[in-house]
Amino acid sequence: MELLSAQNLSHSFDYTIYEGLNLTLNAGEKIAIIGVSGSGKSTILNNLSTMLKPTSGVVNILASRDIYALRAQELLRIRRYELGIIFQAHYLFRGFDVRENLELASIMSNQPIDMELLERFEIAHTLKQQIGELSGGQQQRLSIARVLSKKPKIIFADEPTGNLDSQTAHKVMECVFEYVRAQNAGIIIATHDTHIAQMCDRIYTLANHRLVQV
């Protein structure tokens, strides 16, 4: 089952980031886009995840028509229920404790808090703690757990393990990939971590403004 297809995408700011991008994501599939910082990996994720309209081209998600031709209400529904976005920054709500951050995601997606996942991420004991009391690694794990608790069909992850040590990063990504398998979901990851990339089914890099499989 095809979850996402991008056809002939291009994006430019003052210069060309990429052009002629074609990509598909199938159910159960894991795709990595690798490259150095500033190479355009995040721009691709933003184009594919409804966050940034490409200069040209078409993005279809879950058999919808071009997402950038949808009405705002329908696009919001897709973001809310079908997509999960893991950013480099955790974007947790300061002033709220861990449970309240999770409850917000639960209310928005109509999904219960996944305590088993919190146990696996080793943050279940932090439920009553304020966000500012957590370490950077705990905040990132909470951010990822909050996204997975939505039960998204497609996950976009931008350097999801940048704040984690290599051992914790590997454990966390194993959980994420297990979720993809169990839910027949799909994930596209932008990363410079070759170990994480090698855990994926396909690996791409940006070269000469083109997305090239490696």
Secondary structure, 3 states (H helix, E strand, C coil): CEEEEEEEEEEECCCEEEEEEEEEEECCCEEEEECCCCCCHHHHHHHHCCCCCCCEEEEEECCCCCHHHCCHHHHHHHHHHCEEEECCCCCCCCCCEHHHHHHHHHHHHCCCCCHHHHHHCCCHHHCCCEHHHCCHHHHHHHHHHHHHCCCCCEEEEECCCCCCCHHHHHHHHHHHHHHHHHHCCEEEEEECCHHHHCCCCEEEEEECCEEEEC
